[in-house]
Structure formats: C-alpha cells, structure tokens
Amino acid sequence: MAASPPIPATASLPGGGRAETKRAPSARVSDHLFAVIPTAWLAIFFLAPLGFTVVYSFGNSLFGAVELGFTLKNYQTALSGFYLSTFLRTVQFAITASALCLAVAFPVAYFIARKAGRFRTLALVLILIPYFSSFLIRVMSWQILLARGGVFEVILNFLHLHDGPLDLLDTKTAVFIGMVYAYLPIAIVPLFVVLDRIPGPLLEASRDLGASRLQTFWAVTLPMARPGIATAVLLTAVPMLGEMVIPKLLGGSRGVLMGQAISSQYLQSQNYALGSAMAVLVLVSVAIVVAALARLTKGFAEVSA
C-alpha cells in the first residue's frame, strides 16, 4: 500500500492566497504565556509605583511614612510659594530648552540627510559618540568649562567680549546650557530619520510647479517632518521635566528644578506625601505634552521611501 502524501500546512486558495491551518491549543497557550510575562513586569514595576505615588499624594505625611487618607493639603503646598515657582521654572526650562534643541537640531539633521552624502554616517557617529561615555562625566565636564577661570572665561576675555571673571557656574544659565547640550543629540536622530525618508522626487515636483525653496520647505518638508518634530520634543521636553543631575551639578542653589525638589522631599525631608504630590504634577505635565504631540501628528500618513 502506497504511503499517502504529507498534508501541507497551508492550502492554496483560488486567488493565489494561502489558508493557514488552525493552530494547536498548546501553541496559543504558549503565546499567551509569553505575553503575560512582560505584562506582569510592566504592571509590577511601572504601573504599581505610579499607583502608590497617586495614593500617597492624598495621604498625611509622617516622618518616613504616610498615613493613608484623602487630603488636598499636599497639592496646596506643592502649588504655592517656593514649590510653585520651582514647578513653573521647570516647565519654562523644559519648553525653552526643548525649543532651542529643536531649532538647532532641525538644520543639522536636514544637512546630514540631504547634503552630507557619503559623510552622513561619520556625522551621525560624531554626534552619538558622547553617549558612549557616562552622562555624569559629561555634565561634570561643564563645571570645568563654566567655572571662574575656565575655558569660557578665557575665550571671552581673549576676544574682548567680556572683561574680568565670568560667574556662569551655579546659575540658571549654566543649567540651560547643560540641558541643551545633553539632549541635543537625542533631538537630531529622529529628525534625521524622518527627513531622510522624504522622497526627493516629491521636493523636485514642488520646484517644477514653481514653488521656491522656502515655499517647498513650508508646504512639503515641514509638514512631512511632523512625526520627527513630535518625537524630538517628546524625547527632550519629557525628561527635562524631571531632570535632577544637571540642575544639581551646574545650578547649585540658584538652579533648583522640580526633580531636585522631589528628590529632597523623598531622601532628605522624608515627606513622602508632599513628594508624591509634586511627582503627580510632573506626571500630569508629561501627559499634557504627550497629548499635545499626539494631536499634532493625528491623521498623519507615514512617509514611505
């Protein structure tokens, strides 16, 4: 008796497609198990701490502990006096530093995507090389540059743009410079990706129809770069809202931002309830930024190469 031919895993359909056989129950269970592990990890180590933070923000603070309850006094404290000014200063720093990062990153990314040619890889490597070193070391190096008698002071005095000592360290200006420096490469990369994917013939068609270079930029390039712009803002403004290292090392007592204030409440004052309320305010700010960026890119059709 001749052996029957093996049954194929898929069968041909009249239209040329293929119909897959029904998967075994054990395979479906295995897929669900693989999904449970990352979901549980996310719930335990991300969602649960956020939930505790929100709950603690409504509690009464004891030294090193929180008495659960419902009170708004922590939010009243966080939105008044020194903490309110710190929160507003943090939002201002995040907006202005992110905007400056975007203003510098866009032309750099455009040049690399459109003009660098065979040197684009080298340009990207040079931009990303600092990220192979410690973030702490990179920030601390600015202390040498901005300190009295540092490189900035020597250069400005040599060019006769400034006379005498230059006190930039432990100022808000130093914090601003450090933030822009630290997050600028993060803004360049997503902008480069989206600008590199804009089809060249599309720009040429705009020019053939009589549009100038500026008109082509405003009508074609800029709208198609919206996803990259939104990503760049998301990757810069959001971490800036909670930045703690740069203000502490470069700003001192005059450059305190919300990240430092929250850290102080948790680690020094051990006022967990007030620290949680301040953290919730930062989370709300982040949610507003994300919602605004989602609205900016809503309905955008992804550019295909």
C-alpha positions as CSV (number, residue, x, y, z in Angstrom):
1,M,0.0,0.0,0.0
2,A,1.5,3.4,-1.1
3,A,2.1,5.9,1.6
4,S,-0.2,8.9,1.5
5,P,1.5,12.2,0.6
6,P,2.1,14.6,3.5
7,I,-0.6,17.1,4.2
8,P,0.7,20.7,3.6
9,A,0.5,23.2,6.4
10,T,-1.2,25.6,4.1
11,A,-3.6,25.2,1.3
12,S,-3.7,27.2,-1.9
13,L,-6.7,29.4,-2.5
14,P,-8.3,30.3,-5.9
15,G,-7.0,33.9,-5.7
16,G,-3.4,32.8,-5.1
17,G,-3.5,33.2,-1.3
18,R,-2.8,30.5,1.2
19,A,-5.1,29.4,4.0
20,E,-3.3,28.5,7.2
21,T,-4.3,25.5,9.2
22,K,-5.8,26.0,12.7
23,R,-3.1,26.3,15.3
24,A,-2.9,23.8,18.1
25,P,-4.2,24.9,21.5
26,S,-0.8,24.4,23.1
27,A,0.7,27.0,20.7
28,R,-2.0,29.5,21.6
29,V,-1.4,28.9,25.3
30,S,2.3,29.4,24.8
31,D,1.7,32.7,23.1
32,H,-0.4,33.9,26.0
33,L,2.3,32.9,28.5
34,F,4.9,34.9,26.6
35,A,2.5,37.9,26.7
36,V,1.8,37.5,30.5
37,I,5.5,37.9,31.5
38,P,6.1,41.4,30.1
39,T,2.6,42.5,31.1
40,A,3.2,41.4,34.7
41,W,6.6,43.1,34.6
42,L,5.1,46.3,33.4
43,A,2.3,46.2,36.0
44,I,4.6,45.4,38.9
45,F,7.5,47.7,38.2
46,F,5.7,50.6,36.4
47,L,2.0,50.9,37.0
48,A,2.1,49.8,40.7
49,P,4.7,52.5,41.7
50,L,2.6,55.1,39.9
51,G,-0.5,54.0,41.7
52,F,1.2,54.2,45.0
53,T,2.5,57.6,44.2
54,V,-1.0,58.9,43.4
55,V,-2.4,57.3,46.6
56,Y,0.4,58.7,48.8
57,S,-0.2,62.2,47.3
58,F,-3.6,62.3,49.1
59,G,-2.3,61.0,52.4
60,N,-1.0,62.6,55.6
61,S,2.8,62.8,55.9
62,L,4.5,61.3,58.9
63,F,8.3,61.3,59.2
64,G,9.4,58.4,57.0
65,A,5.9,57.2,56.4
66,V,2.5,58.1,55.0
67,E,-0.9,57.9,56.8
68,L,-3.4,56.9,54.1
69,G,-6.4,59.2,53.7
70,F,-7.8,61.9,51.5
71,T,-6.5,65.4,51.8
72,L,-5.6,68.1,49.2
73,K,-3.1,69.9,51.5
74,N,-0.1,68.3,49.8
75,Y,-1.3,69.7,46.4
76,Q,-1.9,73.1,48.0
77,T,1.6,73.1,49.4
78,A,3.0,72.0,46.0
79,L,1.2,74.7,44.2
80,S,2.2,77.6,46.4
81,G,5.2,79.6,47.4
82,F,8.7,78.1,46.6
83,Y,7.3,74.9,45.1
84,L,5.0,76.7,42.7
85,S,7.9,78.9,41.5
86,T,10.1,75.8,41.1
87,F,7.4,74.0,39.2
88,L,6.8,76.9,36.8
89,R,10.6,77.4,36.3
90,T,10.9,73.7,35.5
91,V,8.1,73.9,32.8
92,Q,9.7,77.1,31.4
93,F,13.1,75.4,31.2
94,A,11.7,72.3,29.6
95,I,9.8,74.4,27.0
96,T,12.6,76.8,26.1
97,A,15.5,74.3,26.2
98,S,13.4,71.8,24.1
99,A,12.6,74.6,21.6
100,L,16.3,75.5,21.3
101,C,17.2,71.9,20.9
102,L,14.7,71.6,18.1
103,A,15.8,74.9,16.4
104,V,19.5,73.7,16.4
105,A,18.7,70.0,15.6
106,F,16.5,70.6,12.6
107,P,19.0,72.3,10.3
108,V,21.7,69.9,11.5
109,A,19.5,66.9,10.7
110,Y,18.5,68.4,7.4
111,F,22.1,68.9,6.4
112,I,23.0,65.4,7.3
113,A,20.0,63.9,5.5
114,R,20.2,66.0,2.3
115,K,23.7,67.4,2.0
116,A,26.2,65.2,3.8
117,G,26.2,62.5,1.2
118,R,28.8,59.8,1.9
119,F,29.8,61.6,5.1
120,R,26.4,61.2,6.8
121,T,27.4,58.1,8.7
122,L,30.5,59.8,10.0
123,A,28.4,62.8,11.0
124,L,25.9,60.7,12.9
125,V,28.7,58.8,14.7
126,L,30.4,62.0,15.8
127,I,27.0,63.2,17.2
128,L,26.4,60.0,19.1
129,I,29.9,59.3,20.3
130,P,29.4,61.3,23.6
131,Y,26.7,58.8,24.6
132,F,29.3,56.1,24.9
133,S,30.6,58.0,28.0
134,S,29.0,58.5,31.3
135,F,26.2,61.1,31.5
136,L,27.5,62.2,34.9
137,I,31.0,62.7,33.5
138,R,29.7,64.7,30.5
139,V,27.8,67.0,32.8
140,M,30.6,67.4,35.3
141,S,33.0,68.4,32.4
142,W,30.8,71.6,32.0
143,Q,31.8,72.6,35.5
144,I,35.4,73.0,34.2
145,L,34.2,74.9,31.2
146,L,31.9,77.3,33.1
147,A,33.8,77.8,36.3
148,R,35.6,81.0,37.1
149,G,38.9,80.9,35.2
150,G,37.5,78.2,33.0
151,V,37.7,77.8,29.2
152,F,34.7,80.1,28.5
153,E,36.1,82.9,30.6
154,V,39.5,82.7,28.9
155,I,38.0,82.7,25.4
156,L,35.6,85.6,26.0
157,N,38.3,87.7,27.6
158,F,40.7,86.9,24.7
159,L,38.0,88.0,22.2
160,H,37.3,91.1,24.3
161,L,33.7,90.1,24.6
162,H,33.9,90.1,28.4
163,D,36.2,91.6,30.9
164,G,37.1,90.1,34.2
165,P,35.8,87.0,36.0
166,L,32.8,85.1,34.5
167,D,30.5,83.6,37.0
168,L,28.4,81.2,34.9
169,L,28.6,78.1,37.2
170,D,25.8,77.7,39.8
171,T,23.4,79.8,37.7
172,K,20.2,79.2,35.7
173,T,22.2,79.9,32.5
174,A,24.5,77.0,33.3
175,V,21.5,74.7,33.8
176,F,20.1,75.8,30.5
177,I,23.4,75.3,28.6
178,G,23.8,71.8,30.2
179,M,20.3,70.7,29.3
180,V,20.6,71.8,25.7
181,Y,24.0,70.1,25.4
182,A,22.7,66.8,27.0
183,Y,19.6,66.4,24.9
184,L,20.6,67.9,21.6
185,P,21.8,64.6,20.0
186,I,18.5,62.9,21.1
187,A,16.6,65.6,19.0
188,I,18.8,65.2,16.0
189,V,18.3,61.5,15.4
190,P,14.5,61.3,15.0
191,L,14.6,64.4,12.8
192,F,17.3,62.9,10.6
193,V,15.3,59.7,10.2
194,V,12.1,61.4,9.0
195,L,13.9,63.9,6.8
196,D,15.9,61.2,5.2
197,R,12.7,59.3,4.3
198,I,11.1,62.3,2.4
199,P,11.1,61.3,-1.3
200,G,13.4,63.5,-3.3
201,P,11.1,63.5,-6.4
202,L,8.4,65.0,-4.2
203,L,10.6,68.0,-3.5
204,E,11.6,68.2,-7.1
205,A,7.9,68.2,-8.2
206,S,7.3,71.1,-5.9
207,R,10.1,73.1,-7.5
208,D,8.9,72.1,-11.0
209,L,5.5,73.5,-10.2
210,G,7.0,76.9,-9.5
211,A,7.5,76.8,-5.7
212,S,10.6,78.4,-4.3
213,R,12.9,76.6,-1.9
214,L,11.2,78.4,1.1
215,Q,7.7,77.6,-0.2
216,T,8.8,73.9,-0.7
217,F,10.1,73.8,2.9
218,W,6.9,75.3,4.4
219,A,4.5,73.3,2.2
220,V,6.2,69.9,1.9
221,T,9.3,69.4,4.1
222,L,8.0,70.8,7.4
223,P,4.5,69.1,7.3
224,M,6.1,65.8,6.4
225,A,8.6,66.2,9.3
226,R,5.9,66.5,11.9
227,P,6.4,63.0,13.3
228,G,10.1,63.6,13.7
229,I,9.4,67.0,15.4
230,A,7.0,65.4,17.8
231,T,9.4,62.7,18.7
232,A,12.2,65.1,19.2
233,V,10.1,67.2,21.5
234,L,8.9,64.1,23.4
235,L,12.5,62.8,23.9
236,T,13.7,66.2,25.2
237,A,10.9,68.0,27.0
238,V,9.7,65.0,29.0
239,P,13.0,64.0,30.6
240,M,13.8,67.7,31.2
241,L,10.7,68.0,33.4
242,G,12.2,65.5,35.8
243,E,15.9,66.3,35.3
244,M,17.8,66.3,38.6
245,V,21.5,65.7,37.8
246,I,22.1,68.8,35.6
247,P,20.5,71.4,37.9
248,K,22.3,69.9,40.9
249,L,25.8,69.9,39.3
250,L,25.5,73.1,37.3
251,G,22.9,75.2,39.0
252,G,23.6,74.8,42.7
253,S,21.1,76.5,45.0
254,R,20.1,79.0,42.2
255,G,19.1,76.4,39.7
256,V,16.8,74.2,41.6
257,L,14.2,72.4,39.4
258,M,11.3,70.1,40.2
259,G,13.4,66.9,40.1
260,Q,15.7,68.2,42.8
261,A,12.7,69.3,44.9
262,I,11.1,65.9,44.7
263,S,14.4,64.1,45.5
264,S,14.8,66.4,48.5
265,Q,11.3,65.5,49.8
266,Y,11.9,61.8,49.5
267,L,15.6,61.4,50.5
268,Q,16.2,64.3,53.0
269,S,12.9,65.5,54.5
270,Q,11.2,62.1,54.0
271,N,8.0,63.9,53.3
272,Y,6.7,61.2,51.0
273,A,3.2,62.7,50.7
274,L,4.4,66.1,49.5
275,G,7.0,64.5,47.3
276,S,4.3,62.3,45.7
277,A,2.0,65.3,45.1
278,M,4.9,67.1,43.3
279,A,5.6,63.9,41.3
280,V,2.0,63.7,40.2
281,L,2.1,67.3,39.0
282,V,5.1,66.4,36.8
283,L,3.3,63.3,35.6
284,V,0.3,65.5,34.6
285,S,2.6,67.9,32.8
286,V,4.1,64.9,30.9
287,A,0.6,63.7,30.0
288,I,-0.3,67.1,28.6
289,V,2.9,67.1,26.5
290,V,2.2,63.6,25.1
291,A,-1.5,64.5,24.4
292,A,-0.4,67.7,22.5
293,L,2.1,65.8,20.4
294,A,-0.4,63.1,19.7
295,R,-2.8,65.7,18.4
296,L,0.0,67.3,16.3
297,T,0.6,64.1,14.5
298,K,-3.0,62.9,14.4
299,G,-4.1,61.8,10.9
300,F,-0.6,62.0,9.5
301,A,0.2,59.5,6.8
302,E,3.6,58.0,7.3
303,V,6.1,58.8,4.6
304,S,7.2,55.8,2.7
305,A,10.6,55.7,1.0
